[in-house]
Amino acid sequence: MQNGKTLLDTRQFGSTDMQITPIGFGAWALGGGDWVYAWGPQDDKESEAAIHHALDLGINWIDTAAGYGLGHSEEVVGQTLAGMSERPFVFTKCSMVWNEKGEFTSNLSRASVRRECENSLRRLKMDYVDLYQIHWPNPDPDIEEGWATLAELKKEGKVRWIGVSNFSVEQMKRVQAIAPINSLQPPYSLVRPEVQKEILPFCLENNIGVIVYSPMYSGLLTGKMTPERIKNMPPDDWRQHDPEFQMPKLEKNLKIVDALAEIGKKHGVEPGVVAIAWTLRLPAVTAAIVGMRRPSQVDGVFPAQQFRLTADEIKLLNEVAGID
């Protein structure tokens, strides 16, 4: 224990000076409802309680983005951390901007990125963020301009380290010519394993830290998702429109969940913990971003900090998911 917090094992995060816990607090759902990628309504007090609980357990980083809830997720994180003598590492993102109607467009111009950074710092109530990331490589012709701007912000001390999210190897090579990439944030799960073929090996070779998102595929691999629950989701929950949550793909995905549950039962952990452990098995992956909306969810996924799969368990999951 240190200052009332549990000390957990940490991992070196690429070429940064940060040692981060194997799972981090994902703040996407904290943005609340009434925006295009919402998870439905969310109570801010419950969000704050979830963050405090995660930090008390020793989780030492939070990942958010300007776009989550049209800035609201950053506001919740900022309000929760305000006044803390020792705050966790805070990561956020730019490139998704919105108008007064809440409609998103992509912008990587120098002026827009600088404006986004200032707005994020204001919402987070911070003088700097530990990691600033390009959320999506759109518009593609402008990624060099956007990346050069992130490099400027790093030199100015507004951000400590810079990274990219959802970039291909080719796009990473393009921006590498301007400034080193400290991190990549890609989707990675038993439902979406594509990055392990080329992208993860490239990151390992270039000492780019990797924090994967949606390791439980947005709740689909938690063991708590059923066709009935999906049907009764709030109308503003984006998952209603994701093919992975609908037949015929849902049938295959629920078979993966059955395998996760079988393994989890042997070890006394939830299926979601097993799903997270699968993403952490490769040396290229530093850590996983795990969405946590309430303290009980924090408790449910927390064992993923230490739980690891055997070779036979990995083989079984790969076979069920059809992964080579």
Secondary structure by P-SEA (a helix, b strand, c coil): ccccccccbbbbccccccccccbbbbcccccccccccccccccaaaaaaaaaaaaaacccbbbbccccccaaaaaaaaaaacccccccccccccccccccccbbbbbccaaaaaaaaaaaaaaaccccccbbbccccccccaaaaaaaaaaaaaaaccccccccccccaaaaaaacccccccbbbbbbccccccccccaaaaaaaacbbbbbccccccccccccccaaaaaacccccccccccccccaaaaaaaaaaaaaaaaaaaacccaaaaaaaaaaccccccbbbbbbccaaaaaaacccccccccaaaaaaaaaaaccc
